[in-house]
Amino acid sequence: MTSRIGLTVPGMRTEVLTIDATVERLLPSHCSTPDGLKPVADLTESQARQSYHIYIPLVFSRMQVLVDHREEPTDAFVVATGRLTNGGFTSEGSRLLTPGLRYLLVFIPGLNALAKGYTQQWLIVYEAYRIDDQAMVFLKEQTVEQGVVSQQEEKVPLSKLIRYLSSDPQEPWP
């Protein structure tokens, strides 16, 4: 999983949480309902618009917080893999994170469908950038389509990113 929607490095400063973490394991998926179960009855039109999501909780073997704007405690870190609709399940196109790999993860607040708002009680992976054994962060992974490189990889040392994220917010990204 790498940058899906083009979050810029300066954008990492403003999201609710940015961490350097190694994924230990993925827990069983659950629905964003209070009990974690899929609603028994058909969803009303209003509930369908609220978009109950399917979440996969993450467990980290190590985690270093780089940017933290949380205003309330966080109970869970999750990947949103899709949402429930009256038609069943709609995939969000998220790729799962691989246990054992290290990532730079950027989180946004989770959706609380019942409260019709966002919560920091659980945070959703917004962007995930792989970090290799040399502590290089892959801002873009190389993409090969039909034997032709369609996107060159773009990587930066983690130490450079950490220095930038902890610097003056007015400082531009190099």
N, C-alpha and C positions, 0 to 999 in steps of 0.2 A: 504494500500500500504506500503510495507516495502522493505528492501533491495532486489532488483531484481537481481543485478549482482555482489553483494559482494563488494561494495565500503567499503574500510577500514576506520576506524576512522581517521588515518593520512591523508587519501585522502580527507577528508572534509576540510582540511587546504588549499588545492591547487585548488579546484574548484572555479568558479567565485564568487559564493555567497552561504553562509550557514546561515539560519535564524531559529529562533524559532517563530512559527506563529500559530494563530488560524484561520481556514478557515471560513469566514462568509457565502460566497455563491460561486457558480459556475455560470459563465455567459454563454450565448448561444455559441455553438461551431462555428468556422469559419475556412476557408481555409487559408493557409499561402501565399495567393496571395496578391498583393497590396490592392485590394478592399475587401478582405476577402471572396470573392465568389468563387465557384468552376469554373475553366475555362470552358467556353462555348463550345469551340471546343475540339475535341479529343486531348489528349496530344501527342506531338511528342515524339519520342524515347528519345531525349535529355531531354525534360521536365520530362518524366517519371523517368529518372535517377536522376534528380534533386530532386525528391521526394517532391512534395507539401504535406505538412502535415495538419492534422486536429488538431486544437488547441482548448482547453477549457480554457478561462481566469479564473483566481482565484481572489477573493476579500477577503482580510484579515480584521478581526475585530481588531487584534493586531499583531504586528510584532516587533521582536528584532533581529537586525543584529548581527551575531556572527563572520562571516568572510566575508570580502568584497574586492574583487579584480577587481571590475568593472572599466572600463576606459571610459565609456560613460553612459549617463542616461538610465534608464530602464523605458519603458512605460507600460509593461505588464508582468505578471507572468502567465505561462500557463502550462497545462498538455498536452502532445502530445498523442493523442489517436489512431492515425493511419495515413496512407498516401494515397493519390490518385494515382491510376494507370489507364492505359487504361482499365483494367478489372473492374474498379470501386473503391473499398475501401479496403485497407489491414489494419487489426487491428494490432497494435503494442503490444497488450497485457497489456497495462497500466490499472491499476485499478484507478478509480476516488477517489479523496480525499473526505472525508465526512464533510459537513458543520457542524460547531459547535465543531469539534475535533481539538486538538492541535497537531502540528507536528514539527519535526526537518526536514527542507527541504533543500536539496542541489540542486543548479541550475547550468545548463550549458547554453552557448549561444544558441540562436535560429538560425535556418537555414533561410537565406534570399535567396530563390530560384532564384530571378531575378539577384541578385548581385553575385550569385554562391559562397557564402561565409557565414560566421557566423556573427551574430550581437548580441550586448548586449542590443539592443532596446527592445527585449522581451527575457525572460529567460525561459527555459524549466525545469520542475522538473525532475531531474536525479535520485534522491532517496528521499523517504519520510519515516520517522520513527515516529510512533505514540508516543505521550507523554501522560502519564496518569495523574490523579488528584494528585498523589504524586510526580510529576515531575520526573518520571522514563521514560527514553527513551528506547523503544523496538528496539534494533538493529536487533533482530530476533524475530518474533512472533512464538508462539507454533503452530505446524501443527499436526493435527490428521487425519489420513487416515484409514478408515475402523475400527474405534475405537481404533487404536494404535497410540501413539505419535511418529511421524516420525522425528520431529524436536523440540528440547527443546527451550523455549524462552530464550533470552539473553537480559537483560536490565541493564542499568547503570544510575546512578543519573545524571540529566541534569547539576547540578552544577559541577560535575566532568568533564563532557564533555566541559563545558564552560571554566573551568580552563585550561584544556589541549589545547583547540583551541586558547587561548590567551597566551599560554606559548611560550618559545623558540622553534622555528621550528625544532631544532635538538633533542628536548626532545622526547624519545620514548613513545608510548602509553602504559600505565601500563598493 
